[in-house]
Amino acid sequence: METSNEKDVKLTKGSRTLVKCMVCGEIFDSALENCPVCGVGSDFFSPVEVEAVEYKKNTEEVFVILGNGAAGVSAAEAIRERNETAVILMISNEAVISYNRPMLTKSLSTLTDVKEIAIHEENWYERNRIQNILNSQVKSIDVENKKVILEDGTQIVYDKCIYALGAECFIPPFNGAGKPRVIAIRNIADVNKIREMKSNVKNVVVIGGGVLGLEAAWEMSKSAAVTVLEVADKLMVRQLDDAAGTLMGEIIQGVGIQFRINAKIVEITGGDTVSGVKLESGEIYPADLVIVSCGVRANTNVASQSGITIDRAVVVNEKMETNAKDIYACGDCAVYNGVNYAIWPQATEMGKVAGANAAGDLLEYQQVPAALTFEGMNTALYAAGDNGKLPSKAYQTIEYRDDEKKMYEKYYFLQEKLVGAILIGDTSKMIAVGEALKEGCSYQKMRKQ
Ligand SMILES: Cc1cc2nc3c(=O)[nH]c(=O)nc-3n(C[C@H](O)[C@H](O)[C@H](O)COP(=O)(O)OP(=O)(O)OC[C@H]3O[C@@H](n4cnc5c(N)ncnc54)[C@H](O)[C@@H]3O)c2cc1C
């Protein structure tokens, strides 16, 4: 970890002092107290020098970016850093400029204006001559004639197109899932809906006990009674092992949030509104608001209609090229080497590579580590890598726990190399653990630490 002297160093880009979050890799203004992506505090920030881009080529090309999320903005930045004169258009069906999507659940109880979580202020786009086309639905791409076609019939000719349409929440087809008081949080409009109904919400059911479900549960528990329903046999099933899942259950209950595992939901009850969530067992959990957090599906429709290869997401190579000439893809909608974690650091890195290559530079995408953090419920959690998920493998483990203090530290090894880690209660080691994972630290070395 950096020393306080190093933290005092002032490094600027334009008028801003920038820092890097050592947990998720996001680079942002040092004035922020928490990372806008993963939410960790300034103990995990380090001053950062922005890499100088050497490749420069000014052209009159038109770059059309579909989607203004993390990947789209990162691609726009990468293009403008290399090409000062090209036209850059960024199209979104949302009504607002790009924002830090992960903050939607992390600040659900406090967020009042999307400007609070904007990635860049409005005048940044003017200064960088990036034209936002908002409230516009992309309908299709005419790959042969290099045109993007919008729902209202507008046609936009491109030289290079970046497909960054992200993902949408998956809502399982329960009876009643279409009711207005059943909300999956993907964009600011979803948060606004929750805010508008909040004053008459007494009971909330969150469907899905993954990290985003737990973030939403924690935020909603500040003003309502909350129950989390999880279909699997533990919470955060993708990231935690059995002991950690059980501990998270205790922590959740300790702050007054109820949860139920093995919850097979059959119906969301209540005529036009919502009165509860019914399980196969017949139990009904009362609710006047249901928040669904059951994972995401890549937005592939526009690409697949245009003949672009899809394998659950848009298939890209290491340069983020799709099979269609001059069309790149990045972010939650893209899959490289069979992997799509749908996380922010992956979207920004893919966006950077897509934008740089579209501008004529040569960058290869390096897979980002799958790590997550959670802060809330009077605890903190960090989970990364493979935490014993492959039953066919013989893992070695190192475990330290203190049940009274609700602390858990566990390391998973395959062939003597560190492949996964879970920290609950005390996450102060997470940067060191992240580094150890990157280098595949040995079992012997970790035992000595
Ligand atoms: C509530 C929440 C919390 C999260 N927390 C974390 C976290 O803590 N850490 C982490 O790493 N990741 C987190 N994520 C995931 C992270 O936010 C995503 O991986 C990232 O935002 C993906 O960026 P993207 O640019 O690929 O896609 P998106 O951000 O989805 O952007 C795509 C944009 O394209 C628009 N669009 C889609 N279809 C069309 C169309 N046909 N026409 C026009 N526009 C269209 C969408 O509306 C959207 O604005 C979270 C996600 C959510 C929803």
The ligand as an SDF file (V2000), in Angstrom:
LIG
                    3D

 53 58  0  0  0  0  0  0  0  0999 V2000
  -26.8610   -1.3140  -10.1000 C   0  0  0  0  0  0  0  0  0  0  0  0
  -25.5500   -1.7860  -10.6450 C   0  0  0  0  0  0  0  0  0  0  0  0
  -24.4440   -1.8690   -9.8120 C   0  0  0  0  0  0  0  0  0  0  0  0
  -23.2160   -2.3060  -10.3190 C   0  0  0  0  0  0  0  0  0  0  0  0
  -22.1440   -2.3860   -9.4710 N   0  0  0  0  0  0  0  0  0  0  0  0
  -20.9410   -2.7440   -9.9720 C   0  0  0  0  0  0  0  0  0  0  0  0
  -19.7910   -2.7730   -9.1360 C   0  0  0  0  0  0  0  0  0  0  0  0
  -19.8520   -2.5050   -7.9410 O   0  0  0  0  0  0  0  0  0  0  0  0
  -18.5910   -3.1000   -9.7070 N   0  0  0  0  0  0  0  0  0  0  0  0
  -18.4890   -3.4050  -11.0400 C   0  0  0  0  0  0  0  0  0  0  0  0
  -17.3930   -3.6930  -11.5040 O   0  0  0  0  0  0  0  0  0  0  0  0
  -19.5780   -3.4080  -11.8510 N   0  0  0  0  0  0  0  0  0  0  0  0
  -20.7880   -3.0850  -11.3550 C   0  0  0  0  0  0  0  0  0  0  0  0
  -21.8850   -3.0610  -12.1720 N   0  0  0  0  0  0  0  0  0  0  0  0
  -21.7130   -3.4370  -13.5970 C   0  0  0  0  0  0  0  0  0  0  0  0
  -21.2320   -2.2360  -14.4160 C   0  0  0  0  0  0  0  0  0  0  0  0
  -22.0260   -1.1190  -14.1320 O   0  0  0  0  0  0  0  0  0  0  0  0
  -21.2850   -2.6020  -15.8960 C   0  0  0  0  0  0  0  0  0  0  0  0
  -20.3830   -3.6520  -16.1240 O   0  0  0  0  0  0  0  0  0  0  0  0
  -20.9430   -1.4190  -16.7990 C   0  0  0  0  0  0  0  0  0  0  0  0
  -21.7660   -0.3200  -16.5250 O   0  0  0  0  0  0  0  0  0  0  0  0
  -21.1030   -1.8460  -18.2480 C   0  0  0  0  0  0  0  0  0  0  0  0
  -20.8760   -0.7490  -19.0820 O   0  0  0  0  0  0  0  0  0  0  0  0
  -21.2980   -0.8260  -20.6390 P   0  0  0  0  0  0  0  0  0  0  0  0
  -20.8820    0.4730  -21.2220 O   0  0  0  0  0  0  0  0  0  0  0  0
  -20.7980   -2.0710  -21.2440 O   0  0  0  0  0  0  0  0  0  0  0  0
  -22.8720   -0.9580  -20.6450 O   0  0  0  0  0  0  0  0  0  0  0  0
  -24.0110   -0.0120  -20.0950 P   0  0  0  0  0  0  0  0  0  0  0  0
  -23.5190    0.7530  -18.9330 O   0  0  0  0  0  0  0  0  0  0  0  0
  -25.2050   -0.8850  -19.9270 O   0  0  0  0  0  0  0  0  0  0  0  0
  -24.2650    1.0430  -21.2670 O   0  0  0  0  0  0  0  0  0  0  0  0
  -24.9770    0.7410  -22.4400 C   0  0  0  0  0  0  0  0  0  0  0  0
  -25.8300    1.9150  -22.8090 C   0  0  0  0  0  0  0  0  0  0  0  0
  -26.4510    1.6340  -24.0580 O   0  0  0  0  0  0  0  0  0  0  0  0
  -27.8410    1.9630  -23.9880 C   0  0  0  0  0  0  0  0  0  0  0  0
  -28.5730    1.1540  -24.9900 N   0  0  0  0  0  0  0  0  0  0  0  0
  -28.8460   -0.1670  -24.9500 C   0  0  0  0  0  0  0  0  0  0  0  0
  -29.5190   -0.5360  -26.0740 N   0  0  0  0  0  0  0  0  0  0  0  0
  -29.6550    0.5690  -26.8200 C   0  0  0  0  0  0  0  0  0  0  0  0
  -30.2230    0.8420  -28.0970 C   0  0  0  0  0  0  0  0  0  0  0  0
  -30.7870   -0.1160  -28.8490 N   0  0  0  0  0  0  0  0  0  0  0  0
  -30.1720    2.1050  -28.5770 N   0  0  0  0  0  0  0  0  0  0  0  0
  -29.5780    3.0960  -27.8590 C   0  0  0  0  0  0  0  0  0  0  0  0
  -29.0170    2.8970  -26.6530 N   0  0  0  0  0  0  0  0  0  0  0  0
  -29.0510    1.6650  -26.1410 C   0  0  0  0  0  0  0  0  0  0  0  0
  -28.2030    1.6250  -22.5530 C   0  0  0  0  0  0  0  0  0  0  0  0
  -29.3940    2.2470  -22.1450 O   0  0  0  0  0  0  0  0  0  0  0  0
  -26.9680    2.1540  -21.8130 C   0  0  0  0  0  0  0  0  0  0  0  0
  -27.0850    3.5150  -21.5620 O   0  0  0  0  0  0  0  0  0  0  0  0
  -23.1160   -2.6550  -11.6850 C   0  0  0  0  0  0  0  0  0  0  0  0
  -24.2310   -2.5770  -12.5290 C   0  0  0  0  0  0  0  0  0  0  0  0
  -25.4490   -2.1450  -12.0090 C   0  0  0  0  0  0  0  0  0  0  0  0
  -26.6470   -2.0660  -12.9120 C   0  0  0  0  0  0  0  0  0  0  0  0
  1  2  1  0
  2  3  1  0
  2 52  2  0
  3  4  2  0
  4  5  1  0
  4 50  1  0
  5  6  2  0
  6  7  1  0
  6 13  1  0
  7  8  2  0
  7  9  1  0
  9 10  1  0
 10 11  2  0
 10 12  1  0
 12 13  2  0
 13 14  1  0
 14 15  1  0
 14 50  1  0
 15 16  1  0
 16 17  1  0
 16 18  1  0
 18 19  1  0
 18 20  1  0
 20 21  1  0
 20 22  1  0
 22 23  1  0
 23 24  1  0
 24 25  2  0
 24 26  1  0
 24 27  1  0
 27 28  1  0
 28 29  2  0
 28 30  1  0
 28 31  1  0
 31 32  1  0
 32 33  1  0
 33 34  1  0
 33 48  1  0
 34 35  1  0
 35 36  1  0
 35 46  1  0
 36 37  1  0
 36 45  1  0
 37 38  2  0
 38 39  1  0
 39 40  1  0
 39 45  2  0
 40 41  1  0
 40 42  2  0
 42 43  1  0
 43 44  2  0
 44 45  1  0
 46 47  1  0
 46 48  1  0
 48 49  1  0
 50 51  2  0
 51 52  1  0
 52 53  1  0
M  END
$$$$
